[in-house]
Amino acid sequence: MTAKIIDGKEFAAGVRTKVATHVARLKEENHIVPGLAVVLVGEDPASEVYVRNKHKSTLEVGMNSFEHKLPADTSESDLLALIDQLNNDPLVHGILCQLPLPNHLNEELVINSIIPSKDVDGFHISNVGLLGTGQKSMVPCTPLGCLMMLRDHHGSLSGLNAVVVGRSNIVGKPMANLLLRDSCTVTIAHSRTKNIETLCASADIVIAAVGRPEMITGDWIGKSATVIDVGINRIAHPTVEGKTKLVGDVHFESAKEKAGAITPVPGGVGPMTIACLLANTLTACCRANGLEEPE
Ligand code: NDP
């Protein structure tokens, strides 16, 4: 039996509709418009696409979008001054600094200069600590999107065995913390892990966040497991010369024959990331104004 395909596009559309409804209510009842500021330094083409999509999606749900495009040679002090200005701007409820930054800028310093209550990416050290200790925080968008899809599919995650492949600060570690908070038994695997295939094959949930095209094949997947593929890799098209295609970290065709449910790439985790960014901005706006938070 082939796996149920978890449609991230459809799920994300549902999240965006809920956000838009809440935003409309905020405007009507409280005369507040949530605002998201996105800072892009340099001209990385992939980052430019992400920023454009974020801008468009923010406007679509009725929020204000403030774009700040800075040249690649922007000094650290100029960037910090802009973030300080956004930290103090009452119209801005969420701030996102698009990563990666040019090499001469200290990413940790820049991220930690965003006031934690506006840190809609959830990367500030305070938010990381709050999440790690199970307290209310801003939660990183990609793992949050994965968690929403898992909860929707399983209902309760309590007691399930989850293997997270990848231990990055932006995906693997927060993902593991979120699953732990939902009472999963969590294993984090990485490039030094032994018997990684066996570990994955014994899991109820496999999260792939590795950055290696189609590394996790059907042999790694236990019968009826749920597979969430975070990977976004552009590879040469197998049949059309000169073209490329997007694939995940999971070999979809073989994995879907073993899994109970699986997210595709594209159309799985990707759309959920932006939807969760909008949800986080709304949450930040409600918290800033002492209003009830969305669910
Ligand atoms: P990183 O490169 O920061 O981390 C990759 C992790 O994978 C590391 O922990 C590394 O281990 C581990 N790893 C690498 N090779 C292996 C291996 N052979 N076996 C086991 N583990 C391995 O990547 P990110 O976490 O930033 O991103 C992961 C993927 O998710 C990428 O494809 C990225 O494009 C995608 N992504 C998608 C998003 C979305 O919106 N859908 C958002 C963010 C990322 P070690 O620590 O030992 O080096």
Residues whose N, C-alpha, C, O or C-beta is under 5 A from the ligand:
A	BS01	NDP	T142 G166 R167 S168 V171 G172 A189 H190 S191 R192 A209 V210 G211 V230 G231 I232 N233 V269 G270 T273
